[in-house]
Amino acid sequence: MRTVHVIGAGFAGLTVSLRLAQKGFQVELYETAHRVGGLLGTDQTEYGIAERAANALIRTEKSEELFKELGVPVSLPLESSKKRFLFRGSPKTWPLSLFETLATLARVLPQVFLRGKKGFKPQAGETLQTWGERHLGKAPTRFILGPAMQGIYGNEITDLSASLILGPIFSRTKKGKYQGLLTGPGGMQDLVNHLEQRLRELGVNIHLNTNIKLENLQGPVVVATSAKAAAELTKVRYPSVAQVLSRIQMSSLMSVTLFFAKAQDKFKGFGCLIPRGFDLKALGVLMNSYIFKDRDKTYNETWILGGAKEEKLLDLSDADLLKLIAEERLRILGQKDSLLDYRINRWKNALPYYNVQLEESLADLDQVQLPQDLHLHGNYLSGIGLSKILERSDLIAEKIASQHE
């Protein structure tokens, strides 16, 4: 039986290990931490659950298949989660004025009729802000595109790469219709636990608290870590690869889940995204109690802060951070309620910064001829979303299997 070594037991490492084991490989999975799952995890509190990072996967054919084969009960969003808010003085379902809406339509519709979808394709090296203002105008870029992309990529659109983020929309690959989200009834930890259990059943050896050196491994290796960790792992054996990976910038993010004695019921929806320019630090707030059912004993929200330009926020004490959020919550939602409990998760240098520099680095990485037995995997390569990572896990497992038939 051929052995494949997988370094990193986050979602990427867990899912590629699953697919490799199912194809008959002996998988050795290495993780420096004391647990698997990476950023994913769920804290159980007396008031309900608090997700440490992502709260769900996009519901695709592959993600549904994964839940089914693992035996994870599917928890789907509530009807109330379909409502989304954007802040402009107050949370609004549509933040543009009538004049701005008409001006946007007058700008966009002629482009659609004259050039179609291809006319909106981003240019190489173009930021999302430049792309948005060129095609949509300043108001929709600031109040819709900006906060929407910040909510996913954790950074301002002034530096985010339009090509990396919007480019896949213009690929020829047929995309399925967006069907919403799915998670486990006990949160994302449900999925992590089921993945770990299935891996052990398939004979995968999981080595926790282990620092492995790539140069000591023989045979196919999947490096399923952050770009920063991948650069360190490859610097001895594959210095040209490490040199490119080391240029990829990372950014920090923080999630703060707050449990309240009283429910906020003025704005019932998935959450509220917050544009820059209002002197507010929060990127957005998730209204957890209106997203999934039967998970909470009391009303709670998750506030998202951080980004490459706000790294210092992660150094605030719990008290100062809670004070900041209380002030912004009053301003954004008009709420001032008694706090029952909270959970803070600080993720330093945890996410790839999807800026133009990453676009350039990935282009350079394509020019580096990777050794046949080295496979890179992670959220800096195919998108931050878990469903995209799952798709890449399938592709990598299929490639390794085809190489060793």
C-alpha positions in Angstrom: 0.0 0.0 0.0 1.5 3.4 -1.1 1.9 5.9 1.7 1.0 9.6 1.4 2.1 12.1 4.0 -0.3 15.1 4.7 1.0 18.0 6.7 -1.6 20.1 8.5 -4.9 18.8 9.9 -7.1 21.8 9.3 -10.1 21.4 7.0 -7.9 21.1 3.9 -5.7 18.4 5.5 -8.6 16.4 6.9 -10.6 16.3 3.7 -7.7 15.5 1.4 -6.7 12.7 3.9 -10.3 11.3 3.7 -10.2 11.2 -0.1 -6.8 9.6 -0.3 -7.7 7.0 2.3 -10.8 6.2 0.4 -8.6 5.6 -2.7 -6.6 3.0 -0.9 -3.6 5.0 0.3 -2.0 4.7 3.7 -2.2 8.3 5.0 0.1 9.7 7.7 -1.4 13.0 8.9 0.8 15.4 10.9 -0.4 18.3 13.0 1.6 20.7 15.2 -1.4 21.5 17.5 -3.0 19.3 20.1 -6.2 18.9 18.1 -7.4 18.6 14.5 -9.6 21.2 12.8 -7.4 24.2 12.5 -9.5 27.4 12.8 -12.7 25.3 12.9 -14.2 24.6 16.2 -17.2 25.2 18.4 -17.3 26.2 22.1 -20.2 24.9 24.1 -21.5 27.4 26.7 -24.4 27.3 29.1 -26.1 29.9 26.8 -25.5 28.1 23.5 -22.7 27.5 21.1 -20.0 29.8 19.9 -18.2 29.2 16.7 -14.5 29.9 16.7 -14.4 30.8 13.0 -16.6 29.8 10.0 -20.1 28.8 11.0 -21.1 26.8 7.9 -20.2 25.6 4.4 -21.8 26.7 1.2 -24.4 24.1 0.3 -23.0 22.4 -2.8 -23.4 18.9 -4.2 -19.9 18.0 -2.8 -20.6 19.5 0.7 -23.9 17.7 0.9 -22.3 14.4 -0.1 -19.6 14.9 2.5 -22.2 15.4 5.3 -24.1 12.4 4.1 -21.2 10.0 3.8 -19.9 11.1 7.3 -23.4 10.7 8.8 -23.5 14.4 10.0 -27.1 15.5 10.5 -27.6 18.6 8.3 -28.7 21.8 9.9 -30.1 24.3 7.4 -30.6 28.1 7.8 -33.8 29.6 9.1 -36.0 31.6 6.8 -35.0 34.8 8.7 -31.4 34.3 7.6 -32.3 35.3 4.0 -32.5 38.9 5.1 -29.1 40.7 5.0 -28.3 44.2 6.2 -25.7 46.8 5.2 -24.9 49.7 7.4 -25.4 53.2 6.2 -26.4 55.3 9.2 -28.5 52.3 10.3 -28.8 48.7 9.0 -30.6 48.7 5.6 -31.6 45.9 3.3 -30.7 48.2 0.4 -28.2 51.0 1.2 -28.4 53.1 -1.9 -30.7 56.0 -2.4 -33.2 56.0 -5.3 -30.9 58.4 -7.3 -27.9 56.1 -6.7 -29.8 53.0 -7.7 -31.0 54.6 -10.9 -27.4 55.9 -11.6 -26.1 52.4 -11.0 -28.6 50.8 -13.4 -27.8 53.4 -16.0 -24.2 52.5 -15.8 -24.5 48.7 -15.6 -27.2 47.9 -18.1 -25.5 49.4 -21.2 -22.4 47.4 -20.3 -24.5 44.2 -20.1 -26.2 44.8 -23.4 -23.1 45.9 -25.3 -20.5 43.5 -23.9 -22.3 40.9 -21.8 -20.7 39.1 -19.0 -17.2 39.2 -20.5 -17.2 43.0 -20.4 -17.0 42.8 -16.6 -14.0 40.6 -16.4 -11.3 42.0 -14.1 -7.9 43.1 -15.4 -4.7 41.7 -14.1 -3.4 43.7 -11.1 -6.7 45.5 -10.6 -8.1 46.0 -7.1 -11.7 45.4 -6.3 -12.2 49.0 -5.6 -10.9 50.0 -9.0 -13.0 47.3 -10.7 -16.1 48.3 -8.8 -15.8 52.0 -9.5 -15.1 51.3 -13.2 -18.1 49.1 -13.6 -20.6 50.0 -10.9 -19.8 53.5 -9.6 -18.6 54.8 -6.3 -21.7 54.4 -4.2 -22.4 50.7 -4.9 -18.7 50.0 -4.6 -18.5 51.6 -1.2 -21.8 50.5 0.3 -22.4 47.1 -1.3 -19.3 45.5 -2.9 -16.9 46.8 -0.2 -18.7 45.4 2.9 -19.7 42.2 1.1 -16.1 41.3 0.2 -14.8 42.4 3.6 -17.2 40.0 5.2 -15.6 37.1 3.3 -11.9 38.1 2.9 -11.5 40.2 6.1 -9.9 43.1 4.4 -10.7 46.4 2.7 -11.3 46.3 -1.1 -8.7 49.0 -1.7 -6.0 46.2 -1.9 -8.0 43.1 -2.6 -7.4 41.5 -6.0 -10.4 41.7 -8.4 -8.9 38.9 -10.5 -8.5 36.4 -7.7 -11.9 37.1 -6.2 -14.1 37.7 -9.2 -12.1 35.8 -11.8 -13.6 32.4 -11.2 -17.0 33.8 -12.1 -15.8 34.3 -15.6 -14.2 30.8 -16.0 -15.8 28.4 -18.3 -16.4 25.9 -15.5 -20.2 25.5 -15.0 -21.2 26.7 -11.5 -24.1 25.4 -9.6 -26.8 27.6 -8.3 -26.2 29.0 -4.8 -28.3 27.0 -2.4 -27.4 28.6 0.9 -25.5 27.1 3.8 -25.3 23.9 5.8 -23.7 22.9 9.1 -24.0 20.3 11.9 -26.6 20.8 14.7 -23.8 21.1 17.2 -21.8 23.5 15.0 -18.7 23.0 12.9 -17.2 20.9 15.6 -19.7 18.2 14.6 -18.1 18.1 11.2 -14.6 18.1 12.5 -15.4 15.2 15.0 -17.0 13.1 12.3 -14.1 13.7 9.9 -11.6 12.6 12.6 -13.6 9.6 13.5 -13.9 8.4 9.8 -10.2 9.0 9.2 -9.3 6.7 12.2 -11.8 4.1 10.9 -10.0 4.2 7.5 -6.6 3.6 9.2 -5.2 7.1 8.9 -2.5 7.7 11.5 -3.0 11.1 13.0 0.1 12.5 14.6 -0.7 15.4 16.9 1.8 17.8 18.6 4.2 16.9 15.8 6.7 19.1 14.0 7.7 17.2 10.8 10.5 18.0 8.4 9.6 17.7 4.8 13.1 16.5 3.8 12.6 13.5 6.1 9.6 12.2 4.2 9.6 9.8 1.2 6.8 9.6 -1.4 3.9 11.9 -2.1 3.5 14.8 0.3 0.5 17.2 0.6 1.4 20.4 2.4 -2.0 21.5 3.7 -1.0 24.5 5.8 -1.0 28.2 5.7 1.3 29.8 3.0 3.6 31.0 5.8 4.0 27.5 7.3 4.3 26.0 3.8 7.2 28.4 3.1 9.0 27.2 6.2 8.4 23.5 5.4 9.7 23.7 1.9 12.7 26.0 2.3 15.3 23.2 2.6 14.1 20.8 0.0 12.3 23.1 -2.4 13.9 26.6 -1.9 12.4 28.0 -5.2 8.9 27.1 -4.0 9.6 28.5 -0.5 10.9 31.8 -1.9 7.5 32.4 -3.7 5.4 31.3 -0.7 7.3 33.5 1.7 6.1 36.6 -0.2 2.4 35.8 0.5 1.1 38.1 3.1 -1.1 37.0 6.0 -3.8 38.9 7.9 -5.3 38.5 11.3 -9.0 38.2 12.2 -11.0 38.0 15.4 -14.4 36.7 16.2 -16.3 37.8 19.4 -19.5 36.0 20.3 -21.7 37.8 22.8 -24.6 36.3 24.7 -27.3 38.7 25.8 -30.1 38.6 28.3 -32.5 40.3 25.9 -32.9 39.6 22.2 -32.3 42.2 19.6 -35.4 41.9 17.4 -35.4 45.1 15.5 -33.1 43.7 12.8 -33.8 40.0 12.3 -31.5 38.5 9.7 -28.3 36.9 8.9 -26.3 39.9 9.9 -25.0 43.4 9.1 -21.9 44.3 7.1 -20.2 47.6 7.7 -18.5 49.7 5.1 -15.3 51.6 5.8 -15.5 55.4 6.3 -17.9 55.5 9.3 -15.1 55.4 11.9 -16.2 51.9 13.0 -13.7 49.1 13.6 -16.1 46.1 13.1 -16.3 44.5 9.7 -19.6 43.0 10.4 -21.9 41.2 12.9 -23.6 37.8 12.5 -27.0 37.5 14.2 -26.5 33.9 15.1 -30.0 33.3 16.7 -31.6 34.2 13.3 -29.4 32.0 11.2 -29.7 28.4 12.5 -32.4 27.0 14.8 -32.2 24.9 18.0 -28.6 26.0 18.8 -29.1 28.8 21.4 -30.5 29.1 24.8 -30.3 32.9 24.6 -29.8 35.5 21.9 -26.3 35.9 20.7 -24.2 37.7 18.0 -20.7 37.2 16.6 -18.7 40.4 15.8 -15.9 40.2 13.3 -12.9 42.5 13.5 -9.3 42.6 12.2 -7.7 42.7 8.8 -4.2 43.7 7.7 -4.8 47.4 8.6 -6.2 46.7 12.0 -3.8 44.1 13.5 -3.5 46.1 16.7 -7.1 45.3 17.6 -6.1 41.8 18.4 -3.8 43.2 21.2 -6.7 44.8 23.1 -7.6 43.3 26.4 -10.9 41.5 26.7 -12.3 44.5 28.7 -11.2 47.1 26.1 -12.5 45.0 23.3 -15.9 44.4 24.9 -16.1 48.2 25.5 -15.3 49.0 21.9 -18.0 46.5 20.6 -20.6 47.8 23.1 -20.0 51.4 21.8 -20.2 50.2 18.1 -23.3 48.0 18.8 -25.1 51.0 20.2 -24.2 53.1 17.2 -25.0 50.4 14.6 -27.9 48.5 16.1 -29.1 51.0 18.6 -28.9 48.3 21.3 -27.5 48.5 24.8 -28.2 45.2 26.6 -26.8 43.2 29.5 -24.1 40.8 28.6 -24.3 37.3 30.0 -21.2 35.7 28.6 -18.7 36.0 25.7 -16.1 34.1 23.7 -13.2 35.7 22.0 -11.1 34.0 19.3 -8.0 35.9 18.1 -6.4 34.4 15.0 -3.0 36.1 14.3 -1.7 35.7 10.7 -4.4 33.1 10.1 -5.8 34.1 6.7 -4.1 34.8 3.4 -4.4 38.4 2.4 -6.1 38.2 -1.0 -4.4 41.3 -2.3 -2.7 42.0 -5.7 0.5 40.8 -4.2 -1.0 37.3 -3.7 -2.2 37.4 -7.3 1.4 38.1 -8.4 2.8 35.4 -6.1 0.4 32.8 -7.4 1.3 33.6 -11.0 4.9 33.2 -10.0 4.1 29.9 -8.3 2.6 28.6 -11.6 5.9 29.2 -13.2 7.8 27.1 -10.7 7.8 23.5 -11.7 6.6 21.6 -8.6 8.1 18.2 -8.0 5.7 15.4 -8.9 5.4 14.2 -5.3 4.8 17.7 -3.8 1.2 19.0 -3.6 0.2 22.3 -2.1 -3.2 22.8 -0.5 -4.8 25.6 1.4 -7.0 28.6 1.4 -4.4 30.8 -0.3 -4.7 28.7 -3.5 -8.4 28.3 -4.4 -10.4 30.6 -2.2 -11.1 31.0 1.5 -14.4 29.2 1.4 -14.6 25.7 2.9 -16.5 24.4 -0.1 -13.7 25.5 -2.5 -11.2 23.8 -0.3 -13.3 20.6 -0.4 -13.3 20.8 -4.2 -9.5 21.1 -4.2 -9.1 18.1 -1.9 -10.9 16.0 -4.4 -8.7 17.2 -7.3 -5.5 16.6 -5.4 -6.5 13.1 -4.3 -7.5 12.3 -7.9 -4.2 13.6 -9.2 -2.1 11.6 -6.7 -4.2 8.5 -7.5 -3.6 8.9 -11.3 0.1 9.3 -10.7 0.4 6.0 -8.7 -2.0 3.7 -10.5 
